[in-house]
Amino acid sequence: MKRIIDAHIHLEQYDEKDIVNIVSDNSVDALIAVSWDLDSCKRTRELAQQFPKVKPAYGYHPEQSVPAEKEIADLLSWMDHHQHEMIAVGEVGLPYYLRRKEDISLEPYIELLEQFIIRAKKWDKPIVLHAVYEDTPVVCSLLEKHSLEKAHFHWFKGEKKTVGRMIRNGYYISVTPDVLYEMEIQKLVCQYPLDLLMVETDGPWPFEGPFSGRQTTPQMIHFSIEKIAELKKTRVEDIYSALYKNTLEIFSN
């Protein structure tokens, strides 16, 4: 059995029956379960207590309104109390897609993200980031400012110059099943070093192409790995091994 780790999944957003099916997949060794807000963090924690495969990450997803000061204080206090349980800080970042829909200021999101980065550094945890295109250099600068090296940019997309900066800094990226049909992601896979790559689903986010109409599960990762092997011109077995090793490396405490 070829072993996989889903490096980024919103497990708490699935129905209970689907959660059981996902954690029962014998090819899945671990699920890096990210959180959306404080309630999501608490639910993710419950799943981690119920299923050993679930490795919880706590944070506040940026594609929503910035919380009030008390909400931020409550979340950070809760995370501090549970820091020893979490495998990473996440999902956090900047609201690229929300800004395409609404006229909002980026500054409050940058301030909130910096608080997460400071704590990830203090707690010696990797950080799971939602940052794409022109938002990525801003995030890179914050990571560099605080010397936080263990950074995971999930489902990353961005310009070649930024990609080079990320590679020099040793930041990891993870690839979703859209690598099977998105040229932009395929080019990124060819450019990014194998030793900084991981695979994810971002489930339950749905995919198109051969996955159209199907519920997103970690089983899709096996198809992603086959495509990565094709793009990298490397044996599939070696890709499985490398991606697995990379994920253990960044998420080991």
SULMOHU-V307648 format. One record per pair of residues at least 4 apart in sequence whose C-alpha atoms are under 8 Angstrom apart, sorted by the first residue. I is the first residue (numbers start at 1). J is the second residue. Records with the same first field share a line. If there is no record, write none. Layout:
I->J + J
//
This chain:
1->27
2->27 + 240
3->27 + 28 + 29 + 240 + 244
4->27 + 28 + 29 + 30 + 221 + 222 + 240 + 244
5->28 + 29 + 30 + 31 + 32 + 199 + 200 + 244 + 247
6->28 + 30 + 31 + 32 + 199 + 200 + 201 + 218 + 221
7->31 + 32 + 33 + 174 + 198 + 199 + 200 + 201 + 247
8->31 + 32 + 33 + 34 + 154 + 199 + 200 + 201 + 202 + 203
9->31 + 32 + 33 + 34 + 200 + 201 + 202 + 203 + 204
10->14 + 33 + 34 + 35 + 202 + 203 + 204
11->19 + 33 + 34 + 44 + 203 + 204
12->19 + 33 + 35 + 40 + 43 + 44 + 47
13->204
14->18 + 19 + 204
15->19
16->20
17->21
18->22
19->23
20->24
21->25
22->217 + 218
23->28 + 51 + 53 + 54
28->218
29->53
30->53 + 54 + 55
31->53 + 54 + 55
32->54 + 55 + 56 + 57 + 87
33->44 + 54 + 55 + 56 + 57
34->41 + 44 + 56 + 57 + 58 + 59 + 90 + 91
35->40 + 41 + 44 + 56 + 57 + 58 + 59 + 60 + 61 + 90 + 91
36->40 + 41 + 58 + 59 + 60 + 61 + 91
37->41 + 58 + 59 + 60 + 61 + 75
38->42 + 59 + 60 + 75
39->43
40->44
41->45 + 57 + 58 + 59
42->46
43->47
44->48 + 56 + 57
45->49 + 56
46->50
47->51 + 54
48->52 + 53 + 54 + 55 + 56
55->86 + 87
56->85 + 86 + 87 + 88
57->86 + 87 + 88 + 89 + 90 + 91
58->79 + 86 + 88 + 89 + 90 + 91
59->75 + 79 + 89 + 90 + 91 + 92 + 116
60->90 + 91 + 92
61->90 + 91 + 92 + 93 + 130
62->66 + 91 + 92 + 93 + 94 + 95 + 109 + 130
63->94 + 95 + 96 + 97 + 98
64->95 + 98
66->108 + 109
67->71 + 72
68->72
69->73
70->74
71->75
72->76
73->77
74->78
75->79
76->80
77->81
78->82
79->83
82->86
83->123
87->125 + 126 + 251 + 252 + 253
88->120 + 125 + 126 + 127 + 128 + 251
89->116 + 120 + 125 + 126 + 127 + 128
90->127 + 128 + 129
91->127 + 128 + 129 + 130
92->113 + 116 + 127 + 128 + 129 + 130
93->109 + 110 + 113 + 129 + 130 + 131 + 139
94->106 + 109 + 110 + 113 + 130 + 131 + 135
95->99 + 106 + 109 + 130 + 131
96->100 + 131 + 132 + 135
97->101
98->102
99->103 + 104
105->109
106->110
107->111
108->112
109->113
110->114
111->115
112->116
113->117
114->118 + 142
115->119
116->120
117->121 + 127 + 142 + 143 + 146 + 148
118->122 + 146
119->123
120->124 + 125 + 126 + 127 + 148
121->125 + 146 + 147 + 148
124->253
125->150 + 253
126->149 + 150 + 151 + 152 + 250 + 251
127->150 + 151 + 152
128->151 + 152 + 153 + 154
129->151 + 152 + 153 + 154
130->153 + 154 + 155 + 156
131->135 + 136 + 139 + 153 + 154 + 156
132->136 + 156 + 157 + 158
133->157 + 158 + 159
134->138 + 158
135->139
136->140 + 158 + 162
137->141 + 162
138->142
139->143
140->144 + 166
141->145
142->146
143->147 + 148 + 149
144->148 + 149
149->169 + 170 + 171
150->170 + 171 + 172 + 250
151->171 + 172
152->171 + 172 + 173 + 174
153->171 + 172 + 173 + 174
154->173 + 174 + 175 + 200
155->173 + 174 + 175 + 176
156->173 + 174 + 175
157->184 + 185 + 188
158->162 + 163
159->163
160->164
161->165
162->166
163->167 + 192
164->168
165->169
166->170 + 171 + 172
167->171 + 172 + 192 + 193 + 196
170->196
171->196
172->196 + 197 + 198
173->196 + 197 + 198
174->197 + 198 + 199 + 200
175->179 + 185 + 189 + 197 + 198 + 199 + 200 + 201 + 224
176->199 + 200 + 201 + 202 + 221 + 224
177->200 + 201 + 207 + 220 + 221 + 223 + 224
178->182 + 185 + 207 + 208 + 209 + 224
179->183 + 185 + 186 + 224 + 227 + 228
180->186 + 209 + 223 + 224 + 227
181->209
182->186
183->187
184->188
185->189
186->190 + 231
187->191
188->192
189->193 + 228 + 231 + 232
190->231 + 232
192->196 + 197
193->197
194->242 + 243
195->242 + 243 + 246
196->246
197->243 + 246
198->243 + 244 + 246 + 247
199->221 + 224 + 225 + 243
200->218 + 221
201->205 + 216 + 217 + 218 + 220 + 221
203->216 + 217
204->215 + 216 + 217
205->216
206->211 + 212 + 213 + 214 + 215 + 216
207->211 + 212 + 213 + 214 + 216
208->212 + 213
211->216
216->220
218->222
219->223
220->224
221->225
222->226
223->227
224->228
225->229 + 236 + 239 + 240
226->230 + 236
227->231
228->232 + 239
229->233 + 234 + 235 + 236 + 239
230->234
234->238 + 239
235->239
236->240
237->241
238->242
239->243
240->244
241->245
242->246
243->247
244->248
245->249
246->250
247->251
248->252
//
